[in-house]
Amino acid sequence: MPMTSVPLRSMPTQLALLGAWVSPLGLRLLLAWEFFESGLEKWRGENWFAAIQDDFPLPFNLIPADLNWSMAATVELVGAACLLFGLATRLAAASLLLVTVVATAAVHWPMDWDSLRALAMGYAITDGGFGNYKLPLLFVAMLLPLIFNGGGRLSVDALLRGDTPPALHPASTPLLLVAMALPLAWLLPALGLASLGAGVARLAWLGWRGRRDRTC
């Protein structure tokens, strides 16, 4: 019979197992959204890379601006799609990390600073004229776990490898579904609501099963 609660002593283990499903999914969805928007904006927009060509680090400052623009847009669009589905996650994340580092050096990094205090003036989401590297730094911090750990259990990569997930405690299943609903609901509301509904339904079923067992 399935237990309706997770023993306290096994909670850290269960949370770690749940993390292999939920944590990479949240990172992948948010990064896919952001890079897809950036790539689509480049694909549809006007190339402004020529104005900052000299600011690109080697070897990108030697590449024609049109090619740089096309490469950046393609990597962002394809990389976003790969992150969304968890396909070639490490390669996609590494490619997007390179794009982010180049963009930071060419666009976001403060042009002039002589102290850590001055450098911190550029650590902001809104560009106040002194550089704005906070957002790309957050992207780097989010991409690194995907490079090291991959796309997680809920990914095409795991499906292609034929991974067999470790067994979860039965009472952890509703928590997994509800936790997955959080990142899904922001970007894919229908899937998020479906995951939330399934988690609540599973929790209700376990509760009913537990009450029935106690009365038997």
C-alpha positions as CSV (number, residue, x, y, z in Angstrom):
1,M,0.0,0.0,0.0
2,P,1.4,3.5,-0.8
3,M,2.2,5.7,2.2
4,T,0.4,9.0,2.3
5,S,3.4,11.0,3.8
6,V,7.1,11.0,3.4
7,P,9.1,10.0,6.5
8,L,11.1,13.0,7.8
9,R,14.4,11.1,7.7
10,S,14.0,10.4,3.9
11,M,12.9,13.9,3.0
12,P,16.4,15.2,1.9
13,T,16.7,12.2,-0.4
14,Q,13.3,12.7,-1.9
15,L,13.9,16.4,-2.4
16,A,17.2,15.5,-4.2
17,L,15.4,13.1,-6.5
18,L,12.6,15.6,-7.2
19,G,15.3,18.2,-7.9
20,A,16.6,16.1,-10.8
21,W,13.2,16.6,-12.4
22,V,12.2,20.1,-11.4
23,S,15.4,22.2,-11.2
24,P,16.7,21.7,-14.7
25,L,13.2,22.1,-16.1
26,G,12.8,25.6,-14.6
27,L,16.2,26.7,-15.9
28,R,15.6,25.3,-19.3
29,L,12.2,26.9,-19.8
30,L,13.2,30.4,-18.6
31,L,16.4,30.4,-20.6
32,A,14.6,29.1,-23.7
33,W,12.1,31.9,-23.4
34,E,14.7,34.6,-23.0
35,F,17.0,33.5,-25.8
36,F,14.2,32.8,-28.2
37,E,12.9,36.3,-27.8
38,S,16.4,37.7,-28.3
39,G,17.0,35.5,-31.4
40,L,13.6,36.4,-32.9
41,E,14.3,40.1,-32.3
42,K,17.6,39.8,-34.2
43,W,16.0,37.6,-37.0
44,R,13.3,40.2,-37.6
45,G,15.2,43.3,-36.8
46,E,17.9,45.5,-38.3
47,N,21.6,44.6,-37.8
48,W,23.3,47.1,-35.4
49,F,26.4,45.0,-34.9
50,A,28.4,47.1,-37.4
51,A,28.3,50.0,-34.9
52,I,30.0,47.9,-32.2
53,Q,32.2,45.7,-34.4
54,D,35.4,46.9,-32.7
55,D,34.1,46.0,-29.3
56,F,33.7,42.3,-30.0
57,P,36.5,40.1,-28.6
58,L,38.8,38.0,-30.8
59,P,38.0,36.3,-33.2
60,F,34.5,37.8,-33.5
61,N,35.8,41.3,-34.2
62,L,37.4,39.9,-37.4
63,I,34.1,38.4,-38.7
64,P,31.8,40.5,-40.8
65,A,29.0,42.1,-38.9
66,D,26.3,40.5,-41.0
67,L,27.7,37.0,-40.3
68,N,28.1,37.8,-36.6
69,W,24.4,38.9,-36.5
70,S,23.2,35.8,-38.4
71,M,25.3,33.5,-36.2
72,A,24.0,35.1,-33.0
73,A,20.4,34.9,-34.1
74,T,20.7,31.3,-35.2
75,V,22.5,30.1,-32.1
76,E,19.9,31.8,-29.9
77,L,16.9,30.4,-31.8
78,V,18.2,26.8,-32.2
79,G,19.7,26.8,-28.7
80,A,16.4,28.0,-27.2
81,A,14.5,25.2,-29.0
82,C,17.0,22.6,-27.7
83,L,16.7,23.9,-24.1
84,L,12.9,23.8,-24.4
85,F,12.9,20.1,-25.2
86,G,16.0,19.1,-23.4
87,L,17.8,18.0,-26.6
88,A,21.6,18.2,-26.8
89,T,21.2,20.3,-23.6
90,R,24.9,20.6,-22.7
91,L,25.9,21.6,-26.3
92,A,23.0,24.1,-26.5
93,A,23.8,25.6,-23.1
94,A,27.6,25.9,-23.9
95,S,26.8,27.6,-27.2
96,L,24.4,30.1,-25.5
97,L,27.1,30.6,-22.8
98,L,29.5,31.6,-25.5
99,V,27.0,34.0,-27.0
100,T,26.4,35.5,-23.6
101,V,30.0,36.0,-22.8
102,V,30.6,37.7,-26.2
103,A,27.6,39.9,-25.7
104,T,28.7,40.9,-22.2
105,A,32.2,41.9,-23.6
106,A,30.8,43.8,-26.5
107,V,27.6,45.4,-25.2
108,H,27.0,45.0,-21.4
109,W,30.3,45.4,-19.7
110,P,31.1,48.9,-18.4
111,M,33.4,50.8,-20.8
112,D,35.2,52.6,-18.0
113,W,35.8,51.6,-14.4
114,D,38.6,52.0,-11.9
115,S,37.3,50.4,-8.8
116,L,34.9,47.6,-7.7
117,R,32.5,50.3,-6.6
118,A,32.5,51.8,-10.1
119,L,32.2,48.3,-11.6
120,A,29.2,47.6,-9.4
121,M,27.4,50.6,-11.0
122,G,27.0,48.4,-14.1
123,Y,25.4,45.6,-12.1
124,A,21.8,46.5,-12.8
125,I,18.9,45.2,-15.0
126,T,18.2,48.7,-16.3
127,D,21.1,50.4,-18.2
128,G,21.9,53.6,-16.5
129,G,24.7,54.5,-19.0
130,F,27.5,52.7,-17.2
131,G,27.1,49.2,-18.5
132,N,24.6,46.5,-17.6
133,Y,26.0,43.1,-17.0
134,K,23.7,41.8,-14.3
135,L,21.3,40.0,-16.7
136,P,24.0,38.2,-18.7
137,L,25.7,37.2,-15.4
138,L,22.4,35.7,-14.3
139,F,22.2,33.8,-17.6
140,V,25.8,32.5,-17.1
141,A,24.9,31.3,-13.6
142,M,21.8,29.5,-15.0
143,L,23.6,28.0,-18.0
144,L,26.4,26.4,-16.0
145,P,24.3,23.9,-14.1
146,L,22.8,22.7,-17.5
147,I,26.3,22.3,-18.9
148,F,27.5,20.3,-15.9
149,N,24.4,18.3,-15.1
150,G,22.4,18.2,-18.4
151,G,18.7,18.7,-19.0
152,G,17.4,16.5,-16.1
153,R,14.9,13.7,-16.0
154,L,12.2,15.5,-18.0
155,S,14.1,15.9,-21.2
156,V,14.6,14.3,-24.7
157,D,18.2,13.6,-23.7
158,A,17.1,11.4,-20.8
159,L,14.6,9.6,-23.1
160,L,17.2,8.9,-25.8
161,R,19.7,7.6,-23.2
162,G,17.0,5.3,-21.8
163,D,17.5,6.5,-18.3
164,T,15.6,4.8,-15.6
165,P,14.7,7.3,-12.9
166,P,15.2,6.3,-9.3
167,A,12.0,5.3,-7.5
168,L,10.2,8.1,-5.7
169,H,8.3,7.7,-2.5
170,P,4.6,7.4,-3.6
171,A,3.8,10.5,-1.5
172,S,6.4,12.5,-3.4
173,T,4.6,12.2,-6.7
174,P,2.0,15.0,-6.0
175,L,4.9,17.3,-4.8
176,L,6.7,16.6,-8.1
177,L,3.7,17.4,-10.2
178,V,2.9,20.6,-8.2
179,A,6.6,21.7,-8.3
180,M,6.7,21.1,-12.1
181,A,3.6,23.2,-12.5
182,L,5.4,26.3,-11.1
183,P,7.9,26.8,-14.0
184,L,5.5,25.4,-16.6
185,A,2.7,27.8,-15.6
186,W,4.7,30.9,-16.3
187,L,5.6,30.0,-19.9
188,L,3.2,27.2,-20.8
189,P,0.0,27.8,-18.8
190,A,-2.0,24.9,-20.1
191,L,0.7,22.4,-19.2
192,G,1.3,24.1,-15.9
193,L,-2.4,23.8,-15.0
194,A,-2.5,20.2,-16.1
195,S,0.5,19.4,-13.9
196,L,-1.1,21.2,-11.0
197,G,-4.4,19.4,-11.5
198,A,-2.7,16.1,-11.7
199,G,-0.8,16.8,-8.5
200,V,-3.9,17.8,-6.6
201,A,-5.8,14.8,-7.9
202,R,-2.9,12.5,-6.9
203,L,-2.8,14.0,-3.5
204,A,-6.5,13.6,-3.0
205,W,-6.4,10.0,-4.1
206,L,-3.6,9.2,-1.7
207,G,-5.5,10.9,1.1
208,W,-8.6,8.9,0.3
209,R,-6.6,5.7,0.1
210,G,-5.0,6.4,3.4
211,R,-8.3,7.0,5.1
212,R,-9.8,3.8,3.6
213,D,-6.8,1.7,4.8
214,R,-7.2,3.1,8.3
215,T,-10.8,2.1,8.4
216,C,-10.2,-1.4,7.2
